[in-house]
Amino acid sequence: MKEQSALARWERRTQRPLLALAVVFAVAYALPIVDSSASRSLTRACTVVEWAVWGAFAVDYLVRLGLAHDRKLFVRTHLLDLCVVVLPLIQPLRLLRLVSTLVLVQRRARMASQIQLTTYVGGAVVGLMMFGSLAVLSVERESPDGNIHTLGDAVWWSFTTMTTVGYGDHAPTTGLGRVIAVGLMLSGIALLGVVTANIAAWFIARFEKDDVEERRQTEAIRMLTDEVRELRAEVAALQERPARH
């Protein structure tokens, strides 16, 4: 219990700092992509920041593993965390570090009970659109056959892809760009399903609440009717007694 409470305290204390680091990562990742004329030293500095943030998440995982009461159980129940920490070491791609950081932030944010589903879904939509736009712009801008050359084109493509509209005016031509497109489409379908399910659950809960209230009112009316009948019977019995005498 002591180890588990220490783990809970660590997760509670590091949640906000890690979210702040995720914002720093977002800026470092976006800056060289948005500013195509960025100097080599600035690009190198942003890359260092990206790796530093990823390292912070890796340290966080190792600390949580050390504080866990049952480390084998922790590893089995946090396989996704382990994969996104280890994979960038195997194949150090910027996009892979991006996905790793997004997943880790998402999993840590879900631990906060005060985060409501609607806020989470909205944040996920904005985050996926932003990073999807930046990712596809970084791999498609230099493609000779590509038609996504500006941030505006990338945002428009990301929006139409996530909503599964797909006008076709902008489309990735590289293999990595198409992989990003598949990820955005699947994410858009999943988030749309979450929103639809949430709305349906709200309506069902509302109808059930109204139904319960209606049953309560019906029961109250029935009880009042029975009481009125009993009172009438008592009054009638009292009126019959003097008449008999």
Buried (B, 14 or more C-beta within 10 A) or exposed (E): EEEEEBBEEBBEEBBEEBEEBBEBBBEBBBBBBBEEEBEEEBBEBBBEBBBEBBEBBBEBBEBBBEBBEEEEEBBEEBEEBBEBBEBBEEEEEBBBBBBBBBBBBBEBBEEBEEEEEEEBBEBBBEBBBBBBBBBBBBBBBEBEEBEBBEBEBBBBBBBBBBBEEEEEEBBBBBEBBBBBBEBBBEBBEEBBEBBEEBEEEEEEEEEEEEEEEEEEEEEEEEEEEEEEEEEEEEEEEEEEEEEEE
